[in-house]
């Protein structure tokens, strides 16, 4: 799984994923200290994440292992909103 | 999924029968902040009827086979949406009618 920061949203009305009322979030991959990477992903929001929040994304076929994305052409989902990350006893991120 | 712009078409007449009758589009990945091409290209199957110049996003890997057009076909990249707008931190960096 990767950590990512929600940067915005992607709107599409003409789509072929047969998901009703999906919310596509534009996320930028980051590390556990919120350092941003150059990689951007469009991920289907499953948890109501907002801009600026750090989230966890699942990619590949694993992104289809949820009720909303089962057998859908989705390869990235926002699976959770992060509250806290700890590394070797130090908190590297707190919501 | 990844954001890209439709920059061309790819035609193949001698090919695997299971990709017969499918439209291939040439996509260039874009940097969402600037909406400019990154120089990284992909050939994707068209699942939504995308046109030249449009911003789209595509599903890759096995998920790309989960559309009516690409089911059970050797596809690893399918355009699943034509993008109307992209907003980054509250401002539209791309809007279909405006740009």
N, CA and C atoms of all chains as a GROMACS GRO file, in nm:
protein
  582
    1UNK      N    1   0.086  -0.118   0.000
    1UNK     CA    2   0.000   0.000   0.000
    1UNK      C    3   0.089   0.123   0.000
    2UNK      N    4   0.039   0.234  -0.049
    2UNK     CA    5   0.117   0.358  -0.047
    2UNK      C    6   0.043   0.463   0.035
    3UNK      N    7   0.121   0.551   0.096
    3UNK     CA    8   0.064   0.668   0.161
    3UNK      C    9   0.053   0.776   0.054
    4UNK      N   10  -0.050   0.860   0.066
    4UNK     CA   11  -0.067   0.967  -0.034
    4UNK      C   12  -0.142   1.082   0.031
    5UNK      N   13  -0.125   1.199  -0.028
    5UNK     CA   14  -0.195   1.319   0.021
    5UNK      C   15  -0.303   1.353  -0.080
    6UNK      N   16  -0.423   1.381  -0.032
    6UNK     CA   17  -0.532   1.417  -0.124
    6UNK      C   18  -0.508   1.561  -0.170
    7UNK      N   19  -0.495   1.577  -0.303
    7UNK     CA   20  -0.466   1.711  -0.357
    7UNK      C   21  -0.589   1.774  -0.420
    8UNK      N   22  -0.684   1.691  -0.463
    8UNK     CA   23  -0.802   1.750  -0.529
    8UNK      C   24  -0.894   1.642  -0.581
    9UNK      N   25  -0.979   1.680  -0.677
    9UNK     CA   26  -1.076   1.584  -0.731
    9UNK      C   27  -1.073   1.586  -0.884
   10UNK      N   28  -1.118   1.475  -0.942
   10UNK     CA   29  -1.126   1.463  -1.087
   10UNK      C   30  -1.271   1.433  -1.119
   11UNK      N   31  -1.329   1.517  -1.205
   11UNK     CA   32  -1.473   1.503  -1.236
   11UNK      C   33  -1.488   1.442  -1.375
   12UNK      N   34  -1.574   1.339  -1.385
   12UNK     CA   35  -1.600   1.282  -1.518
   12UNK      C   36  -1.746   1.241  -1.527
   13UNK      N   37  -1.815   1.284  -1.633
   13UNK     CA   38  -1.954   1.243  -1.651
   13UNK      C   39  -1.963   1.136  -1.758
   14UNK      N   40  -1.865   1.130  -1.846
   14UNK     CA   41  -1.870   1.028  -1.952
   14UNK      C   42  -1.768   0.920  -1.914
   15UNK      N   43  -1.817   0.812  -1.850
   15UNK     CA   44  -1.724   0.711  -1.799
   15UNK      C   45  -1.780   0.572  -1.820
   16UNK      N   46  -1.693   0.472  -1.812
   16UNK     CA   47  -1.734   0.335  -1.843
   16UNK      C   48  -1.712   0.242  -1.726
   17UNK      N   49  -1.718   0.296  -1.600
   17UNK     CA   50  -1.691   0.202  -1.490
   17UNK      C   51  -1.820   0.158  -1.422
   18UNK      N   52  -1.935   0.203  -1.472
   18UNK     CA   53  -2.067   0.164  -1.420
   18UNK      C   54  -2.076   0.173  -1.268
   19UNK      N   55  -2.008   0.274  -1.213
   19UNK     CA   56  -2.022   0.299  -1.069
   19UNK      C   57  -2.111   0.422  -1.053
   20UNK      N   58  -2.214   0.415  -0.972
   20UNK     CA   59  -2.306   0.528  -0.956
   20UNK      C   60  -2.247   0.628  -0.858
   21UNK      N   61  -2.237   0.754  -0.903
   21UNK     CA   62  -2.198   0.862  -0.813
   21UNK      C   63  -2.061   0.843  -0.750
   22UNK      N   64  -1.960   0.807  -0.832
   22UNK     CA   65  -1.827   0.786  -0.774
   22UNK      C   66  -1.760   0.919  -0.744
   23UNK      N   67  -1.667   0.918  -0.648
   23UNK     CA   68  -1.586   1.038  -0.626
   23UNK      C   69  -1.440   0.998  -0.654
   24UNK      N   70  -1.382   1.065  -0.754
   24UNK     CA   71  -1.243   1.034  -0.789
   24UNK      C   72  -1.154   1.139  -0.724
   25UNK      N   73  -1.060   1.095  -0.642
   25UNK     CA   74  -0.969   1.188  -0.576
   25UNK      C   75  -0.835   1.188  -0.649
   26UNK      N   76  -0.779   1.309  -0.662
   26UNK     CA   77  -0.643   1.318  -0.716
   26UNK      C   78  -0.551   1.315  -0.595
   27UNK      N   79  -0.468   1.209  -0.585
   27UNK     CA   80  -0.378   1.199  -0.471
   27UNK      C   81  -0.233   1.201  -0.518
   28UNK      N   82  -0.147   1.251  -0.432
   28UNK     CA   83  -0.003   1.256  -0.462
   28UNK      C   84   0.068   1.169  -0.360
   29UNK      N   85   0.145   1.073  -0.409
   29UNK     CA   86   0.212   0.978  -0.319
   29UNK      C   87   0.305   1.054  -0.225
   30UNK      N   88   0.308   1.015  -0.097
   30UNK     CA   89   0.399   1.080  -0.001
   30UNK      C   90   0.460   0.975   0.090
   31UNK      N   91   0.556   1.017   0.174
   31UNK     CA   92   0.615   0.919   0.266
   31UNK      C   93   0.556   0.941   0.405
   32UNK      N   94   0.605   0.866   0.503
   32UNK     CA   95   0.544   0.872   0.636
   32UNK      C   96   0.578   1.002   0.709
   33UNK      N   97   0.657   1.089   0.645
   33UNK     CA   98   0.680   1.222   0.704
   33UNK      C   99   0.614   1.330   0.617
   34UNK      N  100   0.516   1.286   0.537
   34UNK     CA  101   0.442   1.376   0.448
   34UNK      C  102   0.526   1.438   0.338
   35UNK      N  103   0.645   1.380   0.313
   35UNK     CA  104   0.727   1.433   0.202
   35UNK      C  105   0.665   1.385   0.070
   36UNK      N  106   0.629   1.480  -0.018
   36UNK     CA  107   0.556   1.445  -0.140
   36UNK      C  108   0.649   1.388  -0.246
   37UNK      N  109   0.595   1.292  -0.324
   37UNK     CA  110   0.668   1.236  -0.439
   37UNK      C  111   0.603   1.288  -0.566
   38UNK      N  112   0.670   1.263  -0.680
   38UNK     CA  113   0.617   1.319  -0.806
   38UNK      C  114   0.499   1.239  -0.860
   39UNK      N  115   0.464   1.130  -0.794
   39UNK     CA  116   0.364   1.037  -0.851
   39UNK      C  117   0.222   1.076  -0.812
   40UNK      N  118   0.136   1.094  -0.914
   40UNK     CA  119  -0.004   1.127  -0.889
   40UNK      C  120  -0.089   1.009  -0.934
   41UNK      N  121  -0.196   0.983  -0.860
   41UNK     CA  122  -0.287   0.873  -0.894
   41UNK      C  123  -0.430   0.924  -0.882
   42UNK      N  124  -0.516   0.877  -0.971
   42UNK     CA  125  -0.660   0.903  -0.955
   42UNK      C  126  -0.716   0.781  -0.883
   43UNK      N  127  -0.771   0.801  -0.766
   43UNK     CA  128  -0.820   0.687  -0.687
   43UNK      C  129  -0.966   0.708  -0.650
   44UNK      N  130  -1.042   0.601  -0.654
   44UNK     CA  131  -1.183   0.609  -0.617
   44UNK      C  132  -1.192   0.622  -0.465
   45UNK      N  133  -1.268   0.722  -0.420
   45UNK     CA  134  -1.279   0.747  -0.276
   45UNK      C  135  -1.380   0.651  -0.213
   46UNK      N  136  -1.336   0.574  -0.115
   46UNK     CA  137  -1.427   0.482  -0.044
   46UNK      C  138  -1.459   0.532   0.096
   47UNK      N  139  -1.390   0.637   0.141
   47UNK     CA  140  -1.399   0.674   0.283
   47UNK      C  141  -1.430   0.821   0.306
   48UNK      N  142  -1.459   0.896   0.204
   48UNK     CA  143  -1.493   1.036   0.222
   48UNK      C  144  -1.374   1.122   0.262
   49UNK      N  145  -1.260   1.097   0.200
   49UNK     CA  146  -1.139   1.172   0.235
   49UNK      C  147  -1.146   1.312   0.175
   50UNK      N  148  -1.084   1.408   0.246
   50UNK     CA  149  -1.087   1.546   0.199
   50UNK      C  150  -0.949   1.594   0.157
   51UNK      N  151  -0.948   1.708   0.086
   51UNK     CA  152  -0.820   1.762   0.038
   51UNK      C  153  -0.730   1.791   0.157
   52UNK      N  154  -0.604   1.756   0.146
   52UNK     CA  155  -0.507   1.782   0.253
   52UNK      C  156  -0.488   1.664   0.346
   53UNK      N  157  -0.582   1.569   0.344
   53UNK     CA  158  -0.568   1.455   0.434
   53UNK      C  159  -0.466   1.355   0.379
   54UNK      N  160  -0.398   1.286   0.471
   54UNK     CA  161  -0.308   1.176   0.430
   54UNK      C  162  -0.391   1.048   0.434
   55UNK      N  163  -0.380   0.971   0.326
   55UNK     CA  164  -0.462   0.850   0.312
   55UNK      C  165  -0.373   0.733   0.273
   56UNK      N  166  -0.436   0.616   0.272
   56UNK     CA  167  -0.367   0.497   0.223
   56UNK      C  168  -0.440   0.453   0.096
   57UNK      N  169  -0.363   0.421  -0.010
   57UNK     CA  170  -0.428   0.378  -0.133
   57UNK      C  171  -0.388   0.234  -0.163
   58UNK      N  172  -0.483   0.161  -0.221
   58UNK     CA  173  -0.455   0.024  -0.269
   58UNK      C  174  -0.466   0.026  -0.420
   59UNK      N  175  -0.369  -0.039  -0.487
   59UNK     CA  176  -0.368  -0.035  -0.633
   59UNK      C  177  -0.371  -0.177  -0.691
   60UNK      N  178  -0.391  -0.182  -0.822
   60UNK     CA  179  -0.393  -0.310  -0.891
   60UNK      C  180  -0.526  -0.381  -0.868
   61UNK      N  181  -0.524  -0.514  -0.886
   61UNK     CA  182  -0.650  -0.589  -0.874
   61UNK      C  183  -0.703  -0.581  -0.732
   62UNK      N  184  -0.616  -0.556  -0.636
   62UNK     CA  185  -0.664  -0.544  -0.497
   62UNK      C  186  -0.767  -0.432  -0.484
   63UNK      N  187  -0.757  -0.334  -0.572
   63UNK     CA  188  -0.852  -0.222  -0.564
   63UNK      C  189  -0.994  -0.270  -0.595
   64UNK      N  190  -1.007  -0.390  -0.650
   64UNK     CA  191  -1.142  -0.440  -0.682
   64UNK      C  192  -1.199  -0.524  -0.569
   65UNK      N  193  -1.124  -0.541  -0.460
   65UNK     CA  194  -1.171  -0.629  -0.350
   65UNK      C  195  -1.259  -0.551  -0.252
   66UNK      N  196  -1.347  -0.467  -0.304
   66UNK     CA  197  -1.439  -0.397  -0.214
   66UNK      C  198  -1.579  -0.404  -0.275
   67UNK      N  199  -1.680  -0.379  -0.194
   67UNK     CA  200  -1.818  -0.391  -0.242
   67UNK      C  201  -1.840  -0.299  -0.364
   68UNK      N  202  -1.788  -0.176  -0.354
   68UNK     CA  203  -1.817  -0.076  -0.457
   68UNK      C  204  -1.739  -0.103  -0.587
   69UNK      N  205  -1.625  -0.170  -0.576
   69UNK     CA  206  -1.540  -0.183  -0.696
   69UNK      C  207  -1.531  -0.326  -0.749
   70UNK      N  208  -1.605  -0.418  -0.688
   70UNK     CA  209  -1.597  -0.559  -0.731
   70UNK      C  210  -1.632  -0.570  -0.879
   71UNK      N  211  -1.537  -0.630  -0.955
   71UNK     CA  212  -1.552  -0.649  -1.101
   71UNK      C  213  -1.573  -0.520  -1.177
   72UNK      N  214  -1.518  -0.411  -1.122
   72UNK     CA  215  -1.526  -0.282  -1.192
   72UNK      C  216  -1.386  -0.246  -1.245
   73UNK      N  217  -1.378  -0.166  -1.350
   73UNK     CA  218  -1.247  -0.130  -1.406
   73UNK      C  219  -1.177  -0.022  -1.324
   74UNK      N  220  -1.149  -0.054  -1.199
   74UNK     CA  221  -1.086   0.041  -1.107
   74UNK      C  222  -0.953  -0.020  -1.064
   75UNK      N  223  -0.842   0.057  -1.071
   75UNK     CA  224  -0.713   0.000  -1.027
   75UNK      C  225  -0.652   0.080  -0.912
   76UNK      N  226  -0.729   0.170  -0.850
   76UNK     CA  227  -0.677   0.244  -0.734
   76UNK      C  228  -0.793   0.295  -0.650
   77UNK      N  229  -0.784   0.270  -0.520
   77UNK     CA  230  -0.888   0.320  -0.429
   77UNK      C  231  -0.822   0.384  -0.307
   78UNK      N  232  -0.893   0.483  -0.251
   78UNK     CA  233  -0.851   0.538  -0.122
   78UNK      C  234  -0.917   0.451  -0.017
   79UNK      N  235  -0.836   0.373   0.054
   79UNK     CA  236  -0.892   0.271   0.144
   79UNK      C  237  -0.901   0.320   0.288
   80UNK      N  238  -0.830   0.427   0.322
   80UNK     CA  239  -0.837   0.472   0.461
   80UNK      C  240  -0.777   0.609   0.480
   81UNK      N  241  -0.826   0.679   0.583
   81UNK     CA  242  -0.771   0.810   0.619
   81UNK      C  243  -0.678   0.787   0.738
   82UNK      N  244  -0.557   0.841   0.730
   82UNK     CA  245  -0.457   0.813   0.833
   82UNK      C  246  -0.469   0.912   0.948
   83UNK      N  247  -0.467   0.857   1.071
   83UNK     CA  248  -0.469   0.943   1.190
   83UNK      C  249  -0.327   0.965   1.242
   84UNK      N  250  -0.248   0.860   1.240
   84UNK     CA  251  -0.117   0.871   1.305
   84UNK      C  252  -0.020   0.770   1.245
   85UNK      N  253   0.108   0.810   1.232
   85UNK     CA  254   0.212   0.715   1.189
   85UNK      C  255   0.328   0.728   1.287
   86UNK      N  256   0.379   0.613   1.329
   86UNK     CA  257   0.489   0.612   1.424
   86UNK      C  258   0.604   0.534   1.364
   87UNK      N  259   0.728   0.585   1.382
   87UNK     CA  260   0.844   0.512   1.333
   87UNK      C  261   0.947   0.510   1.444
   88UNK      N  262   0.989   0.389   1.484
   88UNK     CA  263   1.091   0.371   1.590
   88UNK      C  264   1.059   0.458   1.712
   89UNK      N  265   0.930   0.462   1.748
   89UNK     CA  266   0.894   0.531   1.873
   89UNK      C  267   0.866   0.678   1.856
   90UNK      N  268   0.895   0.734   1.737
   90UNK     CA  269   0.862   0.877   1.717
   90UNK      C  270   0.741   0.888   1.626
   91UNK      N  271   0.653   0.980   1.658
   91UNK     CA  272   0.535   1.002   1.573
   91UNK      C  273   0.579   1.088   1.455
   92UNK      N  274   0.566   1.029   1.335
   92UNK     CA  275   0.611   1.104   1.216
   92UNK      C  276   0.495   1.178   1.151
   93UNK      N  277   0.373   1.138   1.187
   93UNK     CA  278   0.257   1.210   1.132
   93UNK      C  279   0.141   1.201   1.228
   94UNK      N  280   0.071   1.312   1.251
   94UNK     CA  281  -0.051   1.308   1.331
   94UNK      C  282  -0.153   1.395   1.259
   95UNK      N  283  -0.276   1.344   1.253
   95UNK     CA  284  -0.378   1.414   1.172
   95UNK      C  285  -0.408   1.552   1.228
   96UNK      N  286  -0.602   0.489  -1.114
   96UNK     CA  287  -0.605   0.525  -1.257
   96UNK      C  288  -0.506   0.638  -1.281
   97UNK      N  289  -0.466   0.657  -1.405
   97UNK     CA  290  -0.370   0.762  -1.437
   97UNK      C  291  -0.430   0.860  -1.538
   98UNK      N  292  -0.395   0.989  -1.521
   98UNK     CA  293  -0.444   1.093  -1.611
   98UNK      C  294  -0.357   1.100  -1.735
   99UNK      N  295  -0.420   1.123  -1.850
   99UNK     CA  296  -0.344   1.134  -1.975
   99UNK      C  297  -0.426   1.214  -2.076
  100UNK      N  298  -0.355   1.256  -2.185
  100UNK     CA  299  -0.425   1.328  -2.292
  100UNK      C  300  -0.421   1.240  -2.417
  101UNK      N  301  -0.533   1.235  -2.491
  101UNK     CA  302  -0.534   1.158  -2.616
  101UNK      C  303  -0.456   1.237  -2.720
  102UNK      N  304  -0.345   1.180  -2.767
  102UNK     CA  305  -0.260   1.252  -2.862
  102UNK      C  306  -0.254   1.186  -2.999
  103UNK      N  307  -0.319   1.072  -3.014
  103UNK     CA  308  -0.316   1.010  -3.147
  103UNK      C  309  -0.384   0.875  -3.148
  104UNK      N  310  -0.376   0.808  -3.262
  104UNK     CA  311  -0.437   0.675  -3.274
  104UNK      C  312  -0.330   0.575  -3.318
  105UNK      N  313  -0.356   0.449  -3.289
  105UNK     CA  314  -0.262   0.343  -3.326
  105UNK      C  315  -0.341   0.239  -3.405
  106UNK      N  316  -0.295   0.210  -3.526
  106UNK     CA  317  -0.370   0.117  -3.612
  106UNK      C  318  -0.286  -0.008  -3.633
  107UNK      N  319  -0.351  -0.125  -3.621
  107UNK     CA  320  -0.280  -0.251  -3.648
  107UNK      C  321  -0.374  -0.342  -3.724
  108UNK      N  322  -0.329  -0.393  -3.840
  108UNK     CA  323  -0.420  -0.480  -3.916
  108UNK      C  324  -0.386  -0.626  -3.890
  109UNK      N  325  -0.256  -0.655  -3.877
  109UNK     CA  326  -0.222  -0.796  -3.848
  109UNK      C  327  -0.206  -0.808  -3.698
  110UNK      N  328  -0.304  -0.868  -3.634
  110UNK     CA  329  -0.298  -0.871  -3.487
  110UNK      C  330  -0.369  -0.995  -3.433
  111UNK      N  331  -0.357  -1.009  -3.305
  111UNK     CA  332  -0.421  -1.118  -3.231
  111UNK      C  333  -0.573  -1.106  -3.254
  112UNK      N  334  -0.639  -1.214  -3.296
  112UNK     CA  335  -0.782  -1.205  -3.324
  112UNK      C  336  -0.864  -1.146  -3.208
  113UNK      N  337  -0.821  -1.173  -3.086
  113UNK     CA  338  -0.901  -1.126  -2.972
  113UNK      C  339  -0.892  -0.975  -2.951
  114UNK      N  340  -0.810  -0.905  -3.028
  114UNK     CA  341  -0.817  -0.759  -3.015
  114UNK      C  342  -0.874  -0.698  -3.143
  115UNK      N  343  -0.941  -0.784  -3.219
  115UNK     CA  344  -1.008  -0.738  -3.340
  115UNK      C  345  -1.119  -0.638  -3.302
  116UNK      N  346  -1.134  -0.536  -3.389
  116UNK     CA  347  -1.248  -0.447  -3.372
  116UNK      C  348  -1.239  -0.354  -3.252
  117UNK      N  349  -1.118  -0.336  -3.197
  117UNK     CA  350  -1.105  -0.246  -3.081
  117UNK      C  351  -1.018  -0.128  -3.122
  118UNK      N  352  -1.060  -0.008  -3.079
  118UNK     CA  353  -0.987   0.112  -3.116
  118UNK      C  354  -0.873   0.134  -3.016
  119UNK      N  355  -0.752   0.155  -3.069
  119UNK     CA  356  -0.637   0.187  -2.983
  119UNK      C  357  -0.609   0.336  -2.994
  120UNK      N  358  -0.591   0.400  -2.878
  120UNK     CA  359  -0.555   0.542  -2.879
  120UNK      C  360  -0.418   0.560  -2.818
  121UNK      N  361  -0.345   0.658  -2.871
  121UNK     CA  362  -0.214   0.691  -2.815
  121UNK      C  363  -0.235   0.797  -2.708
  122UNK      N  364  -0.190   0.766  -2.585
  122UNK     CA  365  -0.208   0.859  -2.474
  122UNK      C  366  -0.072   0.909  -2.427
  123UNK      N  367  -0.068   1.036  -2.387
  123UNK     CA  368   0.052   1.087  -2.321
  123UNK      C  369   0.014   1.121  -2.178
  124UNK      N  370   0.084   1.063  -2.080
  124UNK     CA  371   0.054   1.094  -1.940
  124UNK      C  372   0.075   1.244  -1.918
  125UNK      N  373  -0.001   1.299  -1.822
  125UNK     CA  374   0.013   1.443  -1.795
  125UNK      C  375   0.047   1.464  -1.648
  126UNK      N  376   0.112   1.577  -1.623
  126UNK     CA  377   0.136   1.621  -1.485
  126UNK      C  378   0.010   1.695  -1.444
  127UNK      N  379  -0.064   1.645  -1.345
  127UNK     CA  380  -0.194   1.705  -1.315
  127UNK      C  381  -0.186   1.852  -1.276
  128UNK      N  382  -0.073   1.898  -1.223
  128UNK     CA  383  -0.065   2.038  -1.178
  128UNK      C  384  -0.060   2.132  -1.298
  129UNK      N  385   0.012   2.090  -1.404
  129UNK     CA  386   0.027   2.180  -1.519
  129UNK      C  387  -0.057   2.134  -1.638
  130UNK      N  388  -0.108   2.012  -1.630
  130UNK     CA  389  -0.182   1.948  -1.740
  130UNK      C  390  -0.094   1.935  -1.865
  131UNK      N  391   0.037   1.941  -1.846
  131UNK     CA  392   0.130   1.928  -1.960
  131UNK      C  393   0.174   1.782  -1.971
  132UNK      N  394   0.208   1.740  -2.092
  132UNK     CA  395   0.252   1.603  -2.116
  132UNK      C  396   0.384   1.574  -2.048
  133UNK      N  397   0.404   1.451  -2.001
  133UNK     CA  398   0.528   1.416  -1.932
  133UNK      C  399   0.627   1.345  -2.027
  134UNK      N  400   0.584   1.320  -2.154
  134UNK     CA  401   0.675   1.250  -2.245
  134UNK      C  402   0.668   1.100  -2.226
  135UNK      N  403   0.574   1.054  -2.146
  135UNK     CA  404   0.557   0.912  -2.120
  135UNK      C  405   0.427   0.867  -2.190
  136UNK      N  406   0.440   0.770  -2.282
  136UNK     CA  407   0.324   0.736  -2.366
  136UNK      C  408   0.272   0.596  -2.336
  137UNK      N  409   0.142   0.578  -2.363
  137UNK     CA  410   0.078   0.446  -2.344
  137UNK      C  411  -0.019   0.424  -2.460
  138UNK      N  412  -0.032   0.299  -2.503
  138UNK     CA  413  -0.138   0.266  -2.599
  138UNK      C  414  -0.251   0.205  -2.518
  139UNK      N  415  -0.370   0.263  -2.529
  139UNK     CA  416  -0.481   0.214  -2.447
  139UNK      C  417  -0.600   0.181  -2.535
  140UNK      N  418  -0.678   0.087  -2.490
  140UNK     CA  419  -0.802   0.055  -2.561
  140UNK      C  420  -0.907   0.159  -2.521
  141UNK      N  421  -0.989   0.198  -2.617
  141UNK     CA  422  -1.085   0.305  -2.591
  141UNK      C  423  -1.216   0.245  -2.540
  142UNK      N  424  -1.245   0.271  -2.414
  142UNK     CA  425  -1.367   0.215  -2.356
  142UNK      C  426  -1.482   0.313  -2.350
  143UNK      N  427  -1.454   0.441  -2.385
  143UNK     CA  428  -1.559   0.542  -2.370
  143UNK      C  429  -1.580   0.629  -2.493
  144UNK      N  430  -1.510   0.609  -2.600
  144UNK     CA  431  -1.527   0.695  -2.718
  144UNK      C  432  -1.456   0.828  -2.701
  145UNK      N  433  -1.330   0.823  -2.657
  145UNK     CA  434  -1.255   0.947  -2.635
  145UNK      C  435  -1.206   1.003  -2.768
  146UNK      N  436  -1.190   1.136  -2.770
  146UNK     CA  437  -1.145   1.202  -2.893
  146UNK      C  438  -1.007   1.265  -2.875
  147UNK      N  439  -0.946   1.301  -2.988
  147UNK     CA  440  -0.813   1.362  -2.989
  147UNK      C  441  -0.813   1.487  -2.901
  148UNK      N  442  -0.712   1.500  -2.817
  148UNK     CA  443  -0.696   1.622  -2.737
  148UNK      C  444  -0.764   1.615  -2.602
  149UNK      N  445  -0.856   1.520  -2.585
  149UNK     CA  446  -0.929   1.514  -2.459
  149UNK      C  447  -0.840   1.460  -2.347
  150UNK      N  448  -0.868   1.508  -2.224
  150UNK     CA  449  -0.801   1.452  -2.106
  150UNK      C  450  -0.888   1.335  -2.059
  151UNK      N  451  -0.821   1.225  -2.028
  151UNK     CA  452  -0.893   1.103  -1.986
  151UNK      C  453  -0.820   1.045  -1.866
  152UNK      N  454  -0.879   0.940  -1.806
  152UNK     CA  455  -0.793   0.854  -1.724
  152UNK      C  456  -0.820   0.710  -1.762
  153UNK      N  457  -0.717   0.626  -1.736
  153UNK     CA  458  -0.726   0.486  -1.779
  153UNK      C  459  -0.694   0.393  -1.664
  154UNK      N  460  -0.755   0.275  -1.667
  154UNK     CA  461  -0.726   0.171  -1.567
  154UNK      C  462  -0.622   0.078  -1.630
  155UNK      N  463  -0.530   0.032  -1.547
  155UNK     CA  464  -0.424  -0.055  -1.600
  155UNK      C  465  -0.432  -0.193  -1.536
  156UNK      N  466  -0.360  -0.286  -1.596
  156UNK     CA  467  -0.355  -0.420  -1.541
  156UNK      C  468  -0.487  -0.493  -1.561
  157UNK      N  469  -0.514  -0.589  -1.473
  157UNK     CA  470  -0.634  -0.673  -1.491
  157UNK      C  471  -0.762  -0.590  -1.486
  158UNK      N  472  -0.760  -0.479  -1.411
  158UNK     CA  473  -0.882  -0.398  -1.404
  158UNK      C  474  -0.922  -0.344  -1.540
  159UNK      N  475  -0.824  -0.336  -1.631
  159UNK     CA  476  -0.856  -0.280  -1.763
  159UNK      C  477  -0.944  -0.378  -1.842
  160UNK      N  478  -0.957  -0.501  -1.794
  160UNK     CA  479  -1.042  -0.597  -1.866
  160UNK      C  480  -1.185  -0.598  -1.812
  161UNK      N  481  -1.215  -0.510  -1.716
  161UNK     CA  482  -1.347  -0.515  -1.653
  161UNK      C  483  -1.448  -0.424  -1.721
  162UNK      N  484  -1.432  -0.397  -1.850
  162UNK     CA  485  -1.534  -0.319  -1.920
  162UNK      C  486  -1.596  -0.407  -2.028
  163UNK      N  487  -1.713  -0.370  -2.074
  163UNK     CA  488  -1.783  -0.451  -2.175
  163UNK      C  489  -1.695  -0.469  -2.298
  164UNK      N  490  -1.627  -0.362  -2.337
  164UNK     CA  491  -1.547  -0.364  -2.460
  164UNK      C  492  -1.426  -0.456  -2.446
  165UNK      N  493  -1.366  -0.460  -2.326
  165UNK     CA  494  -1.236  -0.529  -2.314
  165UNK      C  495  -1.244  -0.659  -2.235
  166UNK      N  496  -1.364  -0.703  -2.202
  166UNK     CA  497  -1.376  -0.826  -2.123
  166UNK      C  498  -1.314  -0.944  -2.196
  167UNK      N  499  -1.234  -1.023  -2.123
  167UNK     CA  500  -1.168  -1.142  -2.179
  167UNK      C  501  -1.079  -1.113  -2.298
  168UNK      N  502  -1.028  -0.990  -2.306
  168UNK     CA  503  -0.936  -0.960  -2.415
  168UNK      C  504  -0.800  -0.925  -2.356
  169UNK      N  505  -0.694  -0.944  -2.435
  169UNK     CA  506  -0.560  -0.917  -2.382
  169UNK      C  507  -0.533  -0.767  -2.371
  170UNK      N  508  -0.601  -0.703  -2.275
  170UNK     CA  509  -0.581  -0.558  -2.259
  170UNK      C  510  -0.516  -0.533  -2.124
  171UNK      N  511  -0.422  -0.437  -2.118
  171UNK     CA  512  -0.372  -0.399  -1.985
  171UNK      C  513  -0.383  -0.248  -1.963
  172UNK      N  514  -0.455  -0.181  -2.054
  172UNK     CA  515  -0.480  -0.037  -2.034
  172UNK      C  516  -0.606  -0.001  -2.109
  173UNK      N  517  -0.707   0.046  -2.036
  173UNK     CA  518  -0.834   0.085  -2.100
  173UNK      C  519  -0.876   0.222  -2.048
  174UNK      N  520  -0.911   0.309  -2.144
  174UNK     CA  521  -0.962   0.441  -2.105
  174UNK      C  522  -1.101   0.419  -2.046
  175UNK      N  523  -1.120   0.460  -1.920
  175UNK     CA  524  -1.250   0.437  -1.856
  175UNK      C  525  -1.326   0.567  -1.834
  176UNK      N  526  -1.264   0.682  -1.857
  176UNK     CA  527  -1.338   0.807  -1.833
  176UNK      C  528  -1.280   0.923  -1.913
  177UNK      N  529  -1.369   1.009  -1.960
  177UNK     CA  530  -1.328   1.136  -2.020
  177UNK      C  531  -1.343   1.240  -1.909
  178UNK      N  532  -1.235   1.315  -1.885
  178UNK     CA  533  -1.234   1.406  -1.771
  178UNK      C  534  -1.300   1.539  -1.808
  179UNK      N  535  -1.392   1.585  -1.720
  179UNK     CA  536  -1.455   1.716  -1.741
  179UNK      C  537  -1.377   1.825  -1.670
  180UNK      N  538  -1.324   1.792  -1.552
  180UNK     CA  539  -1.252   1.895  -1.475
  180UNK      C  540  -1.158   1.830  -1.375
  181UNK      N  541  -1.049   1.902  -1.348
  181UNK     CA  542  -0.956   1.859  -1.243
  181UNK      C  543  -0.937   1.979  -1.152
  182UNK      N  544  -0.965   1.961  -1.023
  182UNK     CA  545  -0.935   2.073  -0.934
  182UNK      C  546  -0.828   2.030  -0.836
  183UNK      N  547  -0.731   2.118  -0.816
  183UNK     CA  548  -0.620   2.093  -0.724
  183UNK      C  549  -0.628   2.200  -0.616
  184UNK      N  550  -0.652   2.155  -0.493
  184UNK     CA  551  -0.659   2.246  -0.379
  184UNK      C  552  -0.752   2.363  -0.407
  185UNK      N  553  -0.870   2.330  -0.464
  185UNK     CA  554  -0.974   2.432  -0.475
  185UNK      C  555  -0.972   2.511  -0.604
  186UNK      N  556  -0.865   2.499  -0.687
  186UNK     CA  557  -0.870   2.574  -0.814
  186UNK      C  558  -0.872   2.474  -0.929
  187UNK      N  559  -0.952   2.509  -1.033
  187UNK     CA  560  -0.957   2.423  -1.151
  187UNK      C  561  -0.828   2.438  -1.229
  188UNK      N  562  -0.752   2.329  -1.242
  188UNK     CA  563  -0.632   2.335  -1.328
  188UNK      C  564  -0.671   2.294  -1.470
  189UNK      N  565  -0.789   2.232  -1.479
  189UNK     CA  566  -0.837   2.194  -1.613
  189UNK      C  567  -0.989   2.196  -1.612
  190UNK      N  568  -1.048   2.254  -1.717
  190UNK     CA  569  -1.193   2.249  -1.732
  190UNK      C  570  -1.221   2.228  -1.880
  191UNK      N  571  -1.293   2.122  -1.912
  191UNK     CA  572  -1.309   2.075  -2.050
  191UNK      C  573  -1.355   2.186  -2.144
  192UNK      N  574  -1.455   2.264  -2.105
  192UNK     CA  575  -1.509   2.362  -2.200
  192UNK      C  576  -1.416   2.482  -2.210
  193UNK      N  577  -1.345   2.509  -2.099
  193UNK     CA  578  -1.266   2.632  -2.098
  193UNK      C  579  -1.134   2.610  -2.170
  194UNK      N  580  -1.073   2.490  -2.154
  194UNK     CA  581  -0.936   2.476  -2.208
  194UNK      C  582  -0.938   2.413  -2.346
   0.00000   0.00000   0.00000
